[in-house]
Amino acid sequence: MRRSLYPLLVLSLISCQKQKSKAEYMQDALKSDEYKNASMNIQRVKNILDSVKKGKLDTTAAIFVYNNSIATPATQVKTVAQVEEGMKNDTAFLKAAQIKAAADLASADSLKNNR
């Protein structure tokens, strides 16, 4: 009789595993590759804009990098002024990347726990 209880005990312990909180997922998202890439893209565009202002780079470089790394198809830009305007939303872009990464992590954990 005792031996038959062991599998039930293990099963109950596994099913009682603590779920992560939203805050924990948000913290883990800051360490994710997805968030790091978004942060690097923001920094890259800022560096290119600084180089454009100093006359070291052509404006097309800033536009190209912004359109291919930060902008969505609906928010593509054609001028450096538009790039600078879009960069005013850099914190919103990073927050969105963090939320998406946290959601992806939670989804992956959910799938793992349901197996």
C-alpha positions in Angstrom: 0.0 0.0 0.0 2.8 2.4 0.8 4.5 1.9 -2.5 1.4 2.9 -4.4 1.3 6.2 -2.5 4.8 7.3 -3.7 3.7 8.0 -7.3 0.7 10.0 -6.0 3.0 12.0 -3.7 5.4 12.8 -6.5 2.5 13.8 -8.8 1.0 16.1 -6.2 4.3 17.8 -5.5 4.8 18.4 -9.2 1.3 19.8 -9.7 1.9 22.2 -6.7 4.9 23.9 -8.3 4.8 27.6 -7.7 3.9 29.7 -10.8 6.0 32.7 -11.4 4.4 36.1 -10.8 4.1 38.8 -13.5 6.9 40.8 -11.8 9.2 37.7 -12.0 8.5 37.3 -15.7 9.1 41.0 -16.3 12.5 40.7 -14.5 13.4 37.6 -16.5 12.4 39.4 -19.7 15.1 42.1 -19.1 17.7 39.3 -19.4 16.2 37.8 -22.6 17.9 38.0 -25.9 14.8 39.6 -27.4 15.0 42.6 -25.0 18.8 42.9 -25.3 18.4 43.1 -29.1 15.8 45.8 -28.8 18.0 47.7 -26.4 21.0 47.4 -28.7 18.9 48.6 -31.7 17.9 51.7 -29.7 21.5 52.4 -28.8 22.7 51.8 -32.4 20.2 54.3 -33.8 21.2 56.9 -31.1 24.9 56.4 -32.0 24.2 56.8 -35.7 22.2 59.9 -35.1 25.1 61.4 -33.1 27.4 60.5 -36.0 25.0 62.1 -38.5 24.9 65.3 -36.4 28.8 65.4 -36.3 28.8 64.9 -40.1 30.6 61.5 -39.9 27.7 59.5 -41.5 25.1 60.1 -44.2 21.5 60.5 -43.1 20.5 57.4 -45.1 22.3 55.2 -42.6 20.1 56.5 -39.7 17.0 56.1 -41.7 17.9 52.6 -42.9 18.9 51.3 -39.5 15.8 52.8 -37.9 13.4 51.4 -40.5 15.0 47.9 -40.3 15.3 47.5 -36.6 12.8 49.7 -34.8 10.0 50.8 -37.1 7.1 48.7 -38.1 5.9 48.6 -41.7 3.3 51.2 -40.8 5.8 53.6 -39.2 8.6 53.6 -41.8 10.3 57.0 -42.0 11.9 59.0 -44.8 13.8 61.8 -43.0 16.2 62.1 -40.1 13.7 64.4 -38.4 11.2 61.6 -38.5 13.9 59.2 -37.0 14.5 61.7 -34.2 10.8 62.0 -33.6 10.4 58.2 -33.5 13.3 58.0 -31.0 11.4 60.1 -28.5 9.3 56.9 -28.0 12.4 54.7 -27.3 11.2 53.9 -23.7 7.8 52.8 -25.0 9.6 50.6 -27.6 11.7 49.0 -24.9 8.7 48.5 -22.6 6.8 46.8 -25.4 9.8 44.5 -26.1 10.0 43.7 -22.4 6.3 42.9 -22.2 6.5 40.7 -25.3 9.5 38.8 -23.9 7.7 38.3 -20.6 4.6 37.0 -22.4 6.8 34.6 -24.5 8.5 33.3 -21.3 5.1 32.8 -19.5 3.7 31.1 -22.6 6.7 28.8 -22.8 6.4 28.0 -19.0 2.7 27.3 -19.4 3.3 24.9 -22.3 6.1 23.2 -20.3 3.8 22.8 -17.2 0.9 21.4 -19.2 3.0 18.5 -20.6 
